[in-house]
Amino acid sequence: PLMDSQVLFPFSSSESPALTSSVYATAHQLLLDVVPRFSDLLWSYDDVYGLNAAKGLKVVQCQTRSGAGTLFHGYSFHAVSSDKPVAAVVPSPALLAVAPALTALSSSAYYKPLVIHAPAQTYALNPDYVSALTAARSTGIPLILSQSAAEIQPLSVLATALASLSPILHTYSGARLVTESLRNDTPLSLDQSASLYAAISKVAQTFPSASAEAINTAFATMNSQLGTSILPITYTGPKDPETVVITFGSSENSVFSSLASQSVGVIAIRVYSPLDDEKLYSLVPQSARSVLVLGQVLADADLQNPELHSLLYSDISTALRLSGFSGKLFEFKYSPALEWTPASAQYLLDQLSAGFHNQTDLPALKDLPAAELQAKEFVFWDADNSPLISSPGKLARVFSLDPAQYVAYKPGYNTSIAGGTFRTDLRLSSAPVEAQYPVSAASLVVVRSLDLLNSVDLLSPLGSNGKVLLFASGSDDEIVAKLPSAFRRAVLDKNATVYVFDVSRLGEHPQVGDRVEPIATHFAFWKLAFPEQSFDRTVTQVITAFNNEMEFVGAVLAKLGEAVYESGLRSLEVTAAFKELSDDEPVLPEFSANSLIPNGERNIEEPTVQVVSKLDAIKRIAFKEAYGTEKALRPDLTTKTFEIKVRENKPVTPSDYDRYIFHIEFDLTGTDLKYGIGEALGIHAPNDADEVDEFISWYNLKGEDVVVAPSRDDPENHIYAQTIRQVLINNVDLLGRPLKKFYEGLTAYATDAKQKMKLEALTSPAGAAELKKRSEEDFLTHVDVLKEFDSAHPPIEDLLQLIPPLKRREYSIASSQKVHPHSLHLLIVVVDWVDSRGRRRYGHCSKYLADLAVGSKVIVSVKPSVMKLPPSPKTPIIMSGLGTGLAPFKAFLEEKQWQKDQGHDVGEVYLYLGSRHRRQEYLYGEEWEGYLADGLLTHLGAAFSRDQAEKIYIQDRMRQSMDELVDLIGEKGGYFYLCGPTWPVPNITSILEEVITTHATRKGHSPGDMRKVIEELKETGRYVLEVY
């Protein structure tokens, strides 16, 4: 089990079971020491945290999937007799699946107190606070952050005690606080934690809910009990700063708070929900003219998108504005992959001091100054399957035995680099050091495996004038020849000294047995790291490191140590050959841990595609309970699907027009399909059966053979069984265009040398242009490519994994179910073109639908949309659509007519539409004219671009009614919608900006930052884009 591993955690929690004095442990170990004191059950949504270490606690492993949190309701209902709270460990990837069930949990008559400990980390082991913020915002439940390992025990007790009022989210940096072992001088004893829990529980009983006041009171009680000064929101910095930075996150709060300067103050938030707006505003000094919010976003694409704000910025800016803050508000967005260090934080603060407030890219860690700490730092590199992987942990344990030393031990695995790489950071100091970031100024870097030299930047954590220890054999010239130019350049730039440790030169030491290299490694480390230390002292420390493995006589180890000093360890001369550097050095990646365990330590068997016998298929049907067999329309999909029939299918454009646009209606009778205004219908269109049958014959397959395969949506939990013919027709994009990955996959199967060479050329960088031509001009299908490279003949099991799944095509629904309770309408244009070979080609789904006869069955699913009507029928709406983009607006007008028929006062309805010609493409024109005549449609602005000499577009029609739009949007809070192709978006947005500016000018004030105004309209649903 992970928590018992001496590799990752050299300080076993069993060494100090009472936790009454100083203890070395990870924050997660400290948490698991507290949890069993107040809970009798722990739910775990991840099995890598070693929850068996929570002794005396029943641990239930749970799956991360939709509706995962509903078990909380079920347990509360059946366990009302127990007074103890329930705890759960829910990492970020599982949190959003659990969150929806929490909203109504505390109001349940059967509510059982629940505290969720949420390690904030992505699957790549980067800290993810966005999931916790999203869960708290969507559910309204409190969110409390532990900023450091020292805080995790008291705050977990506080969160557990407050859980009597509401479910509580307690988050912390999963990647670091779960793996970094530190010295804690104030662990909570049993008596302390019990007293603290009782005191906060008593206070909680005086509040009806987990309000900001209740949480503030709980913090005050905790500080009074423990003599601490941990606050929900803290300010660090000068009395009169010009700028304030607001942070949320373990390393963010720690790093920035340590760098507050004369002109910059820092507000660190521990309690995000409920956010104490008044306290937050009161902590912003009156001198502050600007506030910068550090907001994390998950997607890299969001970093440079000025129209998208982080959750933290959205909530902080709202809170400050409503409280009366009139200064400037800025935002710096960053991704979970960004490693905050004092240098990167200082770089950002320097930008602030210089008056630069825009989003910027921070320099790479290696390009920033090293963090200057009052600590001695070391870094160890090795392959993750090395027999010496435990050496850094043993050293850490030896250091920890000195009560005058503070040790920080941080291991990390990357399973992608060189097949599996292990890095350990070790810090030593005479006082506690708050440093939640990697070592960047190591005095010694130890490289156990030279295989890593060309795979990762090994010397980025090395400080100036540092030492490098290489495990290698051979002459100096031979070793220098193995060192890449970039490595040698770094040695020279940092004025480092390189040492070589050659275990082959140590001679025979039979009394040490197979421990020669591990023990000799320790001697080499002590010699370089502490050269002033006496040899006798070193021998004692080496004995201490290995005394739990076997007993050694001091003289025996001393003999081995002398061999290390005299023969095994030497400095590497910096020769002329060493200084010969290349101008074309590859840029090696910096190390980033992506796993908590070595590569291959857990043998996870991925579900695979299999062709099974008919007997096996019959068993799955006959013994449904044993196999968990269920019948489904599309068993390969996890989305809910429906089978509906075509009621009507008719063209709406003339037969002589070059575009075929049609209106299709479906009969929903007998189904429970429900759809809302603005939603889209997903069509699961099959491949052409005749073409599939032809392929089956050519590929020499048996179409009736049964395939058992994992669903692409949920491969671990969802297995389907269908015939090969069914799979090729319904499930895989056989007749679609292959991606580069398909060509790469085929290469391994090609037996013809010329074909293999051609495939390799296509997938090389030089083949990019031809690949693009094949896809965008020739429109080759997977079948075309398989026939072209016919020596590449993957088995059907492999072929089905090489070809991507057949995706649904989505179309905006053109009807209101209130008006058409048993039918659904779509408006579709058939996509067609001629490829480079002169073949007439068609869009897969549009042609399929166009050819359907009345009564044909279609498999569909419903996709939600942001296209919603305003909450009040009286609110004006302005709709703009091009071509088939008018579909949702037909549904809008039907819904507005229904509202009017129900007696509602309906606001103004404006429709702007655009197409090429009125005669051929005035889509739903009779309906628009009818609504206009009846008064439901207030204004119809039709732009037929090619019906006159000068082209007219919908933005021109809008500008003609500018005064009305200013009134509808500026005065009456109208909603604006655009549906259709993407190209008119800038023009339409420009019209909207003109409307806003005109309204502001007429009111005598500035419109403000237009980008922010537009973004606010989008966030509030008043400017909705449905473009494709």
Phi, psi and omega in degrees: 000147189300316185292340180269357185287123178286349177287306182282322187234088183290343181259096182293138179295342180286348180291334179219073189294334183277342181049050181257351179219198181302142182214145172260126181193164170279161177301325181291324175296319178297321178298314183289346172283329183275320188307313183294345180290335185233356181230148176249002180214137177231123173269136179236127177256020174200135185262013183260006183260007174061050186288353174294344179288344177280083188294144179077016185235133175281123181250126179246117178282132183239158179262144176272110177200172181302134180079016185299331183281354182293340179294336176298319179296314182298318180293319179301321182294323186263359185231035184290344182284339182273136181269344184284142175293161175256140178247154176218141172254113186230096178297165185310314183300336181263347191295318183289338175284332182274325190305316185304332182281349186277337187304312184266002187293314185291337179273356179291143177295341182252020184301127174249126184311132185225128173240130181252116175269116191243091174301122184275099177200147176276176175297336178273008179068027171264148182292120181246102176266347183298320181297318179293317178297318179296316180297317180294318181293318184286333183256337183081005181278155183295146177232120182240134182252129168271119186281332184212172179297327181294335183269346194291326179290304181300322182286331175289325174295316179300314181297320180294320180293323179286346182295347176292339180266330186190155169303141183239135172261124177241113185245161179196163183293105185296313187298318185267310185290342177279332187247340184273124177267129182225164174274129177242115182275352183229053176292149181282127174284171178301317182293319181296313182293322179295317179295318180296317180298317180295318182294315181289323178299319179296318178295320183298328182295344181273000181240142179282340183208171180276066181281172177300322178296318179297317181291320177300319179294322178296318178297317179298320178296317179298314181296324178294319181291319189256350183073025179262177178224048179272122186240154177301322177222131181234148175244134176231132178142190183287168181289325186232067179282160174272330183228144176237134176255132180247130186231158169216120182146150184299301182288326180300309180299316183294310185294312185289324179297330180283351186245009179304137184237188182297329184254351184232127172251161184231129173252119180254127183259126173257327180248105181274326182223126355285135181284125180279090185302317183296317180295317179301312181296323182291336181277347177279111181302146182298337180286343186291121179266345180212152177233130176250125178257126174273110185243124179277139173231150186278324185266133178299328181296335181284343184296319184260009179267102184293345182272356181243126180254156174288159178299317183298316180297317181302316183284320180294316181296320178297315181298316182290319180295317180292335179276349176112005179290127185247002180284188181276142177244129180233165181223136168243115181267144179214156182265163178301337182286345181288126180263109181285126175231165176304325181290315180292322178293319179295323177301316180293319179295324177296322177298320178297313182300330179277001178086013181264118185239009182273162176300133182218157175273129177279146178298158175297153183305319184291343180265003180253157177299146178290148179290127180268107182242152172278065184206154174259129189238145179222150176229136180240132177243140178197163169289147187284357174250017183289143175291347181259016186295339182274354184302312179300323179295322178295319177298317179301319181294322178296314178301322185292342181285348177271111183296344179275355183254144168248125185246136172238124184237117184232105177268159176203142178246143167233113185277356182263332184276121176052036178078357180141112185236142181239127176235136177235130173258134180230126178239139176235136179208163179268356178214161180301137179238123177269100185217084181270059180202164185293157173298134180229002180219051182293139175278341179214130173244125181254124180245104183280327184242116178289347177297342182276349187303323183262009187245335185207153179284097186283337187255004177300328179275002182278134177276171178297143179061025181276183181240147178235128178249117179254133171272111184202163176231160181109178180285167178301318181298319180295321180290317179301323180295336180274346185274122179298155180301318182297323178295313181295324178297318180296321177300314181291318181297326183263005179052043184272160175249129182258132176243149179244132175247116183245102184293338182290346182265007186277343182082192183268135176220071187298332183288343179269341178068223183275012180263010184303305184294314178301317182288318179299326177301319179295319177299318180297319179298309183298324180296319183274323184283326182224069185297337181280349183287143180291153181295320180299319179297320179296317179301317179299318181290326177293319176300318179299321182295328187247009186290344178271358180258317176193160180273133179239145171277133184305322182294326179294314180291326179297322179297319178293319179297320178297322178295322178298311184293323187272325188236322189279336187242130179209158176275150180262122183290135177275095183268178176299323178295325179296325185273357178281104187252151179269147175274352184240066182269132176293145177275114183274146180289151170280152183288137174218121182295135177233011180205153175266354184222160179295159176294125178090358180291328174249123181267092182267119179272112179285139175301139182237163176280134180224142169265119186252164179287163177297326179297318179296319179296319179296321179300319182295331178276319184287323183246068186298319183295318183294321182266354184065034185283134174228146177270136182213155177299310178232085184296345179279350183251146175264345177286151180286125181244158181226153174249116182236163184249150176284125178263322181208143179213106185219146177287150176241008174238152181299156182293335181270006181274148185279359175239130179260107178247135184223153176255127181233136179241142179243145178267122182261004183303132178085359176248164175254028180291125177238140178221154181247170179298133177086352182282168182243153177257123176272122179261121177266082186279132180279165170287158179297122186297323181294318179293324177294316179299321177298319179294318180301318179294314181295322183276359177063049179253162171254107187299335182273353176298147185263133177253132171249122188215153176284143175296140177292334181285321186212073189295332184282331188244355189226108179247135179240158178229123178212165175287160178302320180297316179299317182296316181290331178281316192256332196254322186247151185276060185302321185262013178268177183277129182285147175268173180303324182300327180292316177299318179298318179295323180294329184306320183294340184258350184291128179258340177276127186299318181294318179294319179297318179296320179295318178297318179296322179293320180296325184268000175276164178305326181291340182269004185299319182295317180291322177300319179296319178297317179301324184276316190262345179243314180276336180052048178292145177260172176300323179295317179303315183292320178297323179287327178292317180252068190286350175281344175270103187232074181299145171303153184303327179300319180282323181299321181293339176270337177284326182273129181292162181292154177281114185273150176288151173255137187248136180229136179298135181284134186255026181214158174257130181288343174291328179270325181237076187297336184241019179214166181216135185246145173228154174235119192224143172252135178284124178275125179215155180196171176247126182277181185294344178265005179084010181273136174285122182243154182227152172298135187306309188274320183297320178291321177302314181290321182298330184272356184289135175271160176301133182098348179295147180261141182227139176265129187222167170214161185254135178246126178296164182214162176274356181282089181238148174287157177299154179301325181259129177301337183283343181290129179296150174232141177238119184246139176224126183217145177243131178057229181290355173295353177283348186308307183295337182282335169298317177295321179301313183291325175297319179293320178295322177297319179296318178300317180295319179295334179277359177097007179284149170281120185257131180285182181296144179232115179249137177230125174245129181228153180222140174200183185281307186226143179292317185293318185269334192222041174269077189293128182058026184301318180298323180292317179299316181297322179295315178297323180293318180294325181281351178090355177290316177272116184286319185213138178236114179249096184261129178241109177256102196297332188247015181272358180216171186298315180262136183286138180237133181239171186296331178295331176291319178296324179293318181295333177292337179243041184300316182300318180295320180294322177300318179291315184294317185271314183285316185269320189255004176066036183294161179255139184241132182232142173227129179225135180142204180292164186282336191301328181278358185304311180301320180293319181292319178298322178297319176299316181297319177297321178296321177299314182294316180296317179298318180296317180296318180298318180294332179272354177081026177221167181282143179288346181084191179293111188296324179298320179290324179296314179297318180297321179294322177298320178293316183295328180270003177081012182267350173226104187245126178249126174235082187240159184212000000 
